[in-house]
Amino acid sequence: MRGITKRFPGVVANADVSLAIRPGEIHALLGENGAGKSTLVKIIYGILQPDEGEVRWNGTPMIIPNPHAARALGIGMVFQHFSLFEAMTVLENVAIGLDSPEKPSKLAERIRGVSAAYGLPLDPLRDVHTLSVGERQRIEIVRCLLLEPKLLIMDEPTSVLTPQEVGRLFETLRKLAAEGCSILYISHKLAEIKALCDRATILRGGRVVGGCDPKVETASSMASLMLGAQIKPLARRATTALGPSRLVVGGLDLPADTPHGIGLRGISLDVRAGEILGIAGVAGNGQNELFLALSGERTVETPGTIMIDNTRVGHLGAERRRALGLCAVPEERNGHAAVPEFSLVDNAVLSGHRREKLLAGGLIRAGRALDFATRIIKSFDVRTPGPGAAASSLSGGNLQKFIVGREILQKPGVLVVSQPTWGVDAGAASAIHAALLSLTSEGSAIVVISQDLDELLAISDRIAVINVGVLSAARPTASVSLEELGLLMGGMHEADVAKAASPEREMADAP
């Protein structure tokens, strides 16, 4: 790519960007949220056209008018958000994504062959809605691999994967690179970039500001190159006495609401004022069901099963729980946490109207709503043309910052947040973590549901693991190891985990 420039109303997404990817290399594209990464790869894949500059493919100037033309050249892309039909089979989803699908029996055979060859096992006849998140991502990858790509673009491919699945994905990518496939890899997880990538190009404000060899950099130095400043290390507050229990759940049972959903069984937890309780687990083990139960989007018949500040709320819906001091950030930002077509002001009103007093007589107080949205944008450095911009116009990371900020600035007594830093850059993640810790210093009780173990270990006071709808006992973060968490996430019982971990612990304690 040479001199690529792309403008949108009110913003220059890419400004004179040049980028070269060599055959067989794994090349990282780094930058904070809003740096222009997604725009650039959409130009490569033919979704967008540049206003200036040229794209060269194997030395030949090329116009890539659409994704069909990109695939014909040998360019494949795995998007951060899956494009799958859940009611259809793996085979049907793969066929839809191919420009020239084969006979079903032959295509099924090819899917099995490619998935086995690259360590991404898939059953072509399985319905997508029965698969885990990690298995769904395999479909996207295998669909690309069937095209035998010469360039594979991957946008945040590990954001929904377990550590074990990440390891298998990296093995696949290294094998592809060894066979001559070039890989353009976008991720905010800098430790992954260091472990996987050969070179990196760094964008800031839509411009290339440099490059580096990730293997000789540290995660901290790469973050500094991305942001143009040093990231302040997360400062944990001094250990203080916790306040009274603010969120108490006792013996929560909740049947699955779909044939393939996960039911909750005997969930009990107690979160005190000034505390963060982290909940780890492999995707699809009841995290979403637990979030819905805590937020009030699903209710239970026994009111006392869930208590907020000694008030029984199990039977109360989300709006009435918010009135009692609970705020919530769901995992899915588009459609659940925000309405894409609404402006940021309207999205601020959706959940903040009561606590921020944004309504009067059933009418929106426009000035207060605008002030609240503006305060969120400024406090959380949301990159946007303004509060009137549609939520859909923001990058994923910037929309995440807006949603998290919207709830934190309401100063909730209890905050339940799922995947708080999904898709945000290192600087934004650090700012969100600091804001959560600041909230606890004011007496809030926080539940953080996350697949990022490093995140949970950094900010949680205690950690529990959810597996097949059952929550383990919460343990102090300082006394739990990654090995123990991994075993619990894999379904091992707590007593067995203690036995499995004890020999290594004895060796670690030996002189």
N, C-alpha and C positions, 0 to 999 in steps of 0.2 A: 504494500500500500504506500502511495507516495502523495504527500500533501493533501490528505483527506480532510475536507471541511464539511460539516453538516450543521445547518442552523434550524432551529425551531422558533416559534414566536416567543420572544423574550429571552432566548438563551442560545448560545453557541455550544452545541454538545461536543463537537470535535473541531479542533482548530489546527490545520496544517500538520496532521498526524501522519507519520511514516512508520511503517512496521514491516519487518521481513522475517519469515519463518522458514527454516531450513528443512530439508527432507529428513525424516526420522528423528526430529528433536521434539522434546516436550517443552513448550514455550509458555511461560506464565504471563498473563496480562493483569497487572496490579493497579489498584487505585481505590481511593475512598468512594463512598456512595456519591453518585452524581458526577464522577470523573469522566464519564463518557465511554466506559467499557462496553455496555450493552449496545449502545448505538453503533460502535465500531464493528462488533461481530454481526450485528444485523445487516450491515452493509456488505460484509463478506458473504453472508448467506442469502443475499438478494432480497431481504425484507424491506430494506431502505436503500435509497440511491444517494450518493454523495452530491453535494452542491458544487464542490471543486475537488480536483485531484483525480488520481487514477488507480485502478487495481490491476496488478499484473499477475498472471497465473503462468508459472513456468517461463517467465520472461516475456510473455505476450500480453500487451494491454487488453483488458477485458471489461466488458459491461455485463454485470450479472443482474438481469432484470427481475428475477424471482427465485424462490427456493428450488423450483423444478430445474432451472438452469444451473443452480449451484450443485445440486445433486448429480446432474449430468457430468459436471466437471470432476466430481469426486469429493465434494465438500459435504460433510455431514455435521449435524448439530444436535446436541442433547441439551434441552432447555432446563432451566432451574425448576419451572413449574411443568408438571407432566401434561401431555396432551393425549389422554387415554379415555376410552369409553368403558366405564366400569361394568356395564351390563353385558359386554361382549367378551369373547375369549381372547387369549394372548394371540392366537393365530389371526383372528379377525382384525385386531388392532394393528398387527404388523402389516397385514395385507393393505389396510387403508393407507398406511404411510409409505407404501411403495408405488412408484410411478407405473410400473408394469408388473402387477402381481401374477404369480404363477398359479398352477393348479393347487388346491388346498393340500392334497396329500404330499406333493413335492415340496411345497413351502414349509409344511410341518417338519418334514425330514431335514430341510436346510436349517430351520430354527434349532432343532435338536443338535445338529452337527456343529453349528457355529457356537451355540451356548456351551456345549461341552468342551470345544476346543479352547475357549477363552475363560473357562472356569466360571461361567455365569448360568448355572442350570435353570432351565425353564421347561415347563410342560405346556406345549402349544394349545392344549385343549382346556386348560384351567380358565375359569372366569376371572376377570381382572379384579372384581370386588372381593374375591377370596384371598388375594395376595397381600403380603406385607408391603410397606413402602419401599423397602430395599428391592424386593422382587419386581415391583412396578418399574423401578428405574432400570432394571436389567432389560425390560422390554424395549425401552427407549434406546439403550445402548446396542442391543442385538439388532434392532431395526436399522440402525446406522451401519453396523458391521456387515449386514447382508449386502450393502451397497459397495463393499470393499473400498472404503474411503481412502483418499490420499491425504486429506486434511480433516481432522475430527475436532470440532469446537465443543468444549464442555463448560457450561455456565453453572458454577456452584454445585458440582455433582455430588458432594458429600454432605450437603446440609441436612439430609434426612436419613443418613446411613449410620449404622453402628460402627464401632471401631473395627470389628471383625470384617464387616462388609467393605469398609474403606480399604483394608488390607488387600482383599480380593480384587477390588477395583484397580488398585495401583499395580498389582501383578498383571492384570489385563492390559493396562495402558503401557507398561514397560514392554510387554510382548509385542503390542502393536507397533511401538516405536522401533523395536528391533527389526521388525519386518518392513520398515521404511515409511510407515504412516507418520505424518506430522500431527502434533496435537497442540491446540491452543487452549490453555487451561486457565479459567477464571475462578479464583477463590479468595475469600477473606481469611482463611485459615493459613497463616503464614508458616506454621510448622510443617504443614503438608507441602507447601510450595518448596520449602527447603529440602524436604525428603525426596520430592518427585522430579522437580523441573531442572532443565539444563540452563536456561536463560530466562530473564524476565525483562519486560518492557513496562515502564511505570508511567501512568497517566495522572495528571493533576489539573483540575479545572479544564478538562477537554484537550490538554496539550501533553505531548511526550516530554517528560522532565528528566528522563534518564533511563538507564538500564543497569542490570547487575547480574552477577552469578549467584543464584540463591544458595548454592552449596557453601560459599565462603562468607555469606552474610548471616546475621542472626535475625530472628523474628523481629526483635526490637529495632534493629538497624533498617530492615525493610519497611517497617511501619513508619519510621522517621522519614524515609525517602518518599513514601506515599503522601504523608501529611505535611511535609516541609517543616516539621517540628518534632521534638521529643515527646513521646507519650509519657505522661506522669504515671508512675506505678500506682496500682490500686492501694490506697491507704485504708487498711482495716481499722475500724474504730477500736478503742481500748475496750477490753472485756468489762462489761458492767452487769449489774444485777438486772435480770429481765423482769418485766412487769407481769401483770396478771394474764391469764389465758384470754385471747381475743377470738380465736377460731378453734372450736372443738368439734370433732366428728367422732361418733361412737357407734360401732357396729353397723356401718352403712352397707346395705345390700341394695343393688340396683340391677335388675335384669337387663340383658342386652336389648336394645330397641330395634335391631335388625337381625336377620337370620345369621349373619356372619359377624355380628358385633361382639364385644367383650362385656360380660357382666361383671359388676363389682361385688366382691364378697368380703364382708366383715371389715371394711375399711375403718380404721381408727387413727386419728392424729390430733395433736394438741399444739397450737402455735401461740406463743406468748408475745406480748408487746415487746418490740425491740429485737425480734428474732426473724431469721430467714430459714425456712425449712425447704430443703431441696429434695425434689423427687426425680430419681433417675429411672431409666428403663428403656428396653428396646422398643422401637416404634410399634404401635399396634397392640400394646398389652394393657390398655385401659386408661391411658393418659387422657385422651379426649373425653372419655366417659366421666372420669373423675373431675375434669375441668367443668363439664356441663353441670355436674351435681353440685359442685362448690359455688359456681356462679349463679345458680338458680334457673338455668335454662332447662334443666330437668329437676323435677321435685320428687319428694318421697312422701309417703302417707304418714309417717311418724315424725311430727314436728321436732321432737327433741333429738333426733339423730344428728342434726347439724345445729350448732349454737354459734351466734355472733354476739360477743359481749354479754353472755348469759341470757340472750334472747333466743327462743326456739324458732328456727327459720326453715326447717326442712321442707315445710309445705308451702313456703313463700317463693314466688317467682323472682326473676332477676331484678325487676324494677323496685320491688319492695325491699330486697336485700341491699340494693344500692342506697335506698333511703336510710338504712341502718349502718351505712359506712363501708360497704364492700364495693371495690372496683375490680375489674377483670380485663385481662388482655388475652384473647384467644390466639391459637397458633396460626390460623388462616387469616391473613390480613385482608385479602380481597374477598368481599362478600360476607365475611363474618365480623371482622373488626371494623371494616370500613365499606361504604358503598362507593364503588369506583367512579360512578357518574356524578356523585355529589361533590361539591366544593369542599375544601378543607374546613371552611367555616361551618357548613352544614354537618360535616362529619364530627366536628367538635361538639355541636349541639346534641348529636345523637345520644352520647353517653354522659355529657357534662351538664345537661340542662338543669338538673335538680341541684347538684352540689355547687354549681357556679351561678345559680339563679339567672338562667338565660331565658326564662319564660315569664310572661306576666299576662294573666287573664287568657291563657291559651295561645298567646302570640309570642313569637320570637323577639327578644330584645336585641335588635340587630347590632347596635353599638357594642353591647357587652359580649355578644357572640364573636364579633370581629376582634375585640380586644383579647379574648381567650385564645382564639386560633393564632393570633399574632404572637402571644406570649409563648405558646407551645413552639412555634417556629423558631423564635429567638432563643429560647432556653435550651432547645435540643438541636440547634444548628441544622434545621431541615432545609435542604436545598430545593427551592421552589420559586417560581416567578412571583408568588404572593398568596395570601390566604384565600383568594378567589379561585385559585387553580383547582382543577378536578383532581381527585385522589388518584385517578388512573394515569395522570400525567407525571407522577413521581416515580423515581426508581424504587425498586423493592425495599432497599435499605432505608431510603428517606421516608417512605410511607411507614415503615416499622418504627422509625424514630418518632414520627408524629403520633402514632397510636399509643406507644408506650408513654410518651410525654403527656398526652391527653389524660391518661389515667393517673400518673404520678402527681401531676400538678393539682389534682383534685384533693390531695392529701387524705387518702382513704385510711380508715382504721384497719381494714384488712384488704390486702391486695393479692389476687391470684393471677399469676402471669405464666403463660405457656410459651416456651422458646423465645425469651425476651430479646435475644440478639441474633435471631435468624436472618442471615443475609446482610448484616451490617458490617462496616469496616472496623478495623482494630480501634481506631480513635473513638468511633461512635459506641462500640461495645464497652469500652472503658468508661465513657461518660454515662451510659445507662447503668452500669454496675455501681458507679459512684452515686447516682441518683437513688438507686434502690437502698444502698447502705445509709444514705442521708435520711431516707424516709423512715428507716428503722430507728434512727437516733431520735426521731420525733414521736416514737411510740407505736408505729404501725407494726402489724404482724404480716409477714409476706410468705406466700407459698410460690416457689419457682419450680415449674415442671420443665425439664430440659433434657435433651439427648446429648448435650455437650458436658461431659464429665469435668473437663477443665474449668468450665464456667461454674458448675456446682461446687467444686472444691474451693474455688476462689472466693465465693460470696456466701456460702451457706454456713449456718451454725451447726445444723444437723442435717443428715441425709437419710432418706428412705428409698427403697427400690420397689417399683410396682412390676409385677409379673403375672400375666394371665388374670388380671383383675384383683390380685391380692397384694396388699401393701406390707412390706417388711416393717419391723420395728425401726424407728428413727435412731440413728447413732451419731454421736458428736463427730463432726467432720475431721477433727484432729486425730481421731483414733481409728479411722477406717482407711483401708488401702484400696488402690485401684484393682488389685487382684480380687479382693472380696466383693467389690461392687460388680466386677465382671461376672463372677460366679453367681451372684444373686440375680443379675440381669439375665443370665442363662437359665434360670429356673431352679438352681440348687437351693435346698432349704438352709435356713440360717445355721442350724446346728452342724450340718455337713460343711458349710462354708468355714465355720470356725475350725473344724478338724483339718480341712484342706489347707487352710492358711497357716496353721500353727507351726508346722515344721520349718517353713521359710522364715517365720517370725523368730523362731529360736535361733536359726542360723544368723539372721540379721543382728540379733542381740549378742551373739557370741563375740568374744574379743578377737 
